[in-house]
């Protein structure tokens, strides 16, 4: 029996659904007509996204400083990163869908306030269990970035949506990439705890920005939280595009996270890098941020599939360079950082553009499913990073890092061939 106000699920890109799942359908209080975002507001969205997502990455280049200070072994050091990403994945799955249910700005303020409190507590923590628990909560409370991106996509017109998302994602990637050099520099001169205090202060500033500049966006709720979560399974089952893009990017992000967990260890142990040198290395990797606006324009121009294949080829190639003759050293690692960051960001924006186009009133939930899969991949990559590196060194880590995107490439080619075959059959009928 149908629930009042909750229409039945219709399946658009796959055969008709066999079950009687109902989806929570939201209509926003703002107009569904295309909006326009001023360049200044896009810049603010990008800044907020970059500043918030940086919370997930400050620890990566300084885990060797944090681990002994809080009582963790070197084999356990990458747990700091992986638990933060697991927390982020949990927040994506259970908190981000609330953006289709509750007023967005208030929800972002609450999660950002929680992030500030957790970062502050982590800066004072010295017990391994407490610190790891706070790492999980830092990830969980930093999900407001994934409420901002769908909001921007909603406010942008169809013709400029890819470009707007690409520009905001450039800010997000810069946050990811600049978090590492900033953390290394601050830790070098003020100690690793100062990194967490600095991040907490930045969250205070973001609270002010969100409260004073981000538009209100209040969905018209026709369901409740349980129905909202249930609708996630319906969306995942309904859209093959969502499943495929989430899988490709999850594998890419596993590779990305493994690299940025292991590369600082390799540079410090075998090339004598200080934290300042690691910071410069990470800063060079930030060149990859140029992929985001490029990806947005390619997607708007209809080149999504070709650009996706380019990204999936570049990522394993980046790791292969570090094992090849004269590039098997610092230069190879620098090239790997730039190419890998470029490839990961290119594929992410292309995927987001496709996913956001699936259903107008479910952008937050679609984004939650897409990003949850990505950070499950990222947590997996960082979790295996330390054990692989400690046992097999950089060659083992490079081979593992290349295997993830290589698998994504094989799957993308297979999916493309299968889709082409189905299209030929449809034309033949």
QUINOR-V520294 format. One record per backbone hydrogen bond with DSSP energy under -1.0 kcal/mol. CO is the residue of the C=O (numbers start at 0). NH is the residue of the N-H. E is the energy in kcal/mol with one decimal. If there is no record, write none. Layout:
# QUINOR-V520294
CO&NH&E + CO&NH&E
This chain:
# QUINOR-V520294
2&5&-1.8 + 6&22&-1.0 + 20&8&-1.1 + 26&219&-2.0 + 37&41&-2.3 + 38&42&-2.2 + 39&43&-2.0 + 40&44&-2.6 + 41&45&-2.5 + 42&46&-2.5 + 43&47&-2.5 + 44&48&-2.5 + 45&49&-2.5 + 46&50&-2.6 + 47&51&-2.3 + 48&52&-2.5 + 49&53&-1.3 + 51&54&-1.5 + 52&55&-1.8 + 53&56&-1.8 + 53&57&-1.3 + 58&61&-1.2 + 61&64&-1.2 + 61&65&-2.2 + 62&66&-2.8 + 65&69&-1.6 + 66&71&-3.5 + 75&78&-1.9 + 76&79&-1.6 + 77&81&-2.6 + 78&82&-2.7 + 79&83&-1.2 + 80&84&-2.0 + 81&85&-2.4 + 82&86&-2.6 + 83&87&-1.8 + 84&88&-2.3 + 85&89&-2.4 + 86&90&-2.4 + 87&91&-2.5 + 88&92&-1.9 + 89&93&-2.4 + 90&94&-2.6 + 90&95&-1.9 + 94&97&-1.5 + 95&98&-2.4 + 96&99&-2.1 + 97&100&-1.9 + 97&101&-3.6 + 102&106&-1.7 + 103&107&-2.4 + 104&108&-2.2 + 105&109&-2.2 + 106&110&-2.1 + 107&111&-2.2 + 108&112&-2.1 + 109&113&-1.9 + 110&114&-2.2 + 111&115&-2.1 + 112&116&-1.9 + 113&117&-2.2 + 114&118&-2.5 + 115&119&-2.0 + 116&120&-2.1 + 117&121&-2.4 + 118&122&-1.7 + 126&130&-2.7 + 127&131&-2.5 + 128&132&-2.2 + 129&133&-2.5 + 130&134&-2.2 + 131&135&-2.0 + 132&136&-1.9 + 133&137&-2.5 + 134&138&-1.7 + 135&139&-2.2 + 136&140&-2.3 + 138&141&-1.1 + 142&145&-1.8 + 143&146&-1.4 + 143&147&-1.7 + 144&148&-1.5 + 146&150&-1.4 + 147&151&-2.4 + 148&152&-2.3 + 149&153&-2.3 + 150&154&-2.1 + 151&155&-1.6 + 159&163&-2.8 + 160&164&-2.8 + 161&165&-2.5 + 162&166&-2.5 + 163&167&-2.3 + 164&168&-2.7 + 165&169&-1.6 + 166&170&-1.4 + 167&171&-2.0 + 168&172&-3.0 + 169&173&-2.4 + 170&174&-2.0 + 171&175&-2.1 + 172&176&-3.1 + 173&177&-3.2 + 174&178&-1.4 + 177&181&-2.3 + 178&182&-2.4 + 179&183&-2.6 + 180&184&-2.5 + 181&185&-2.6 + 182&186&-2.5 + 183&187&-2.1 + 184&188&-1.7 + 185&189&-3.0 + 186&190&-1.1 + 191&194&-1.0 + 192&196&-1.8 + 193&197&-2.5 + 194&198&-2.1 + 195&199&-2.2 + 196&200&-2.0 + 197&201&-2.1 + 198&202&-2.0 + 199&203&-1.4 + 200&204&-1.6 + 201&205&-2.2 + 202&206&-2.2 + 203&207&-1.4 + 204&208&-2.0 + 205&209&-3.0 + 206&210&-2.3 + 207&211&-1.7 + 208&212&-2.1 + 216&103&-2.5 + 217&28&-1.3 + 218&220&-1.1 + 223&227&-2.2 + 224&228&-2.4 + 225&229&-2.2 + 226&230&-2.0 + 228&231&-1.1 + 229&233&-1.1 + 230&234&-2.5 + 231&235&-2.4 + 232&236&-2.2 + 233&237&-2.2 + 234&238&-1.9 + 238&242&-1.7 + 239&243&-2.7 + 240&244&-2.6 + 241&245&-2.3 + 242&246&-2.0 + 243&247&-2.6 + 244&248&-2.3 + 245&249&-2.2 + 246&250&-2.1 + 247&251&-2.1 + 248&252&-2.7 + 249&253&-1.6 + 250&254&-1.6 + 251&255&-2.3 + 252&256&-2.8 + 253&257&-2.0 + 254&258&-2.3 + 255&259&-2.2 + 256&260&-1.1 + 257&261&-2.1 + 258&262&-3.3 + 261&265&-2.3 + 262&266&-2.5 + 263&267&-2.2 + 264&268&-2.7 + 265&269&-2.2 + 266&272&-2.3 + 273&277&-2.4 + 274&278&-2.0 + 275&279&-1.9 + 276&280&-2.3 + 277&281&-2.6 + 278&282&-1.9 + 279&283&-2.0 + 280&284&-1.6 + 283&286&-1.8 + 284&287&-1.9 + 285&288&-2.0 + 286&289&-1.9 + 287&290&-1.8 + 288&291&-1.3 + 289&293&-1.2 + 290&294&-3.0 + 291&295&-2.2 + 292&296&-1.9 + 293&297&-2.4 + 294&298&-2.6 + 295&299&-2.2 + 296&300&-1.5 + 297&302&-2.7 + 298&301&-1.4 + 302&306&-2.2 + 303&307&-2.2 + 304&308&-2.1 + 305&309&-1.9 + 306&310&-2.1 + 307&311&-2.3 + 308&312&-1.5 + 309&313&-2.4 + 310&314&-1.6 + 312&316&-1.5 + 313&317&-2.2 + 314&318&-1.3 + 315&319&-2.2 + 316&320&-1.8 + 319&322&-1.4 + 320&323&-1.2 + 323&326&-2.3 + 324&327&-2.0 + 326&328&-2.3 + 328&332&-1.9 + 329&333&-2.4 + 330&334&-2.5 + 331&335&-2.4 + 332&336&-2.4 + 333&337&-2.2 + 334&338&-2.6 + 335&339&-2.7 + 336&340&-2.1 + 337&341&-2.2 + 338&342&-2.6 + 339&343&-2.7 + 340&344&-2.2 + 341&345&-2.5 + 342&346&-2.4 + 343&347&-2.0 + 344&348&-2.2 + 345&349&-1.9 + 346&350&-2.1 + 347&351&-2.6 + 348&352&-2.4 + 349&353&-1.7 + 350&354&-2.6 + 351&355&-2.9 + 354&357&-1.6 + 358&361&-1.2 + 361&365&-3.0 + 362&366&-2.7 + 363&367&-2.1 + 364&368&-2.3 + 365&369&-2.4 + 366&370&-3.0 + 367&371&-2.3 + 368&372&-1.8 + 369&373&-1.5 + 370&374&-2.4 + 371&375&-1.8 + 372&376&-1.9 + 373&377&-2.3 + 374&378&-2.4 + 375&379&-2.0 + 376&380&-2.4 + 377&381&-2.4 + 378&382&-2.0 + 379&383&-1.7 + 383&387&-2.2 + 384&388&-2.5 + 385&389&-3.0 + 386&390&-1.6 + 387&391&-2.9 + 388&392&-1.9 + 391&395&-1.2 + 392&396&-1.8 + 393&397&-3.1 + 394&398&-2.1 + 395&399&-2.1 + 396&400&-2.7 + 397&401&-2.2 + 398&402&-1.6 + 399&403&-1.1 + 401&405&-1.8 + 402&406&-2.0 + 403&407&-1.8 + 404&408&-2.4 + 405&409&-2.1 + 406&410&-2.4 + 407&411&-2.5 + 408&412&-2.4 + 409&413&-2.1 + 410&414&-3.0 + 411&415&-2.3 + 412&416&-2.3 + 413&417&-2.5 + 414&418&-2.5 + 415&419&-2.2 + 416&420&-2.3 + 417&421&-2.3 + 418&422&-2.0 + 419&423&-2.2 + 420&424&-2.1 + 421&425&-2.1 + 422&426&-2.2 + 423&427&-2.3 + 424&428&-1.6
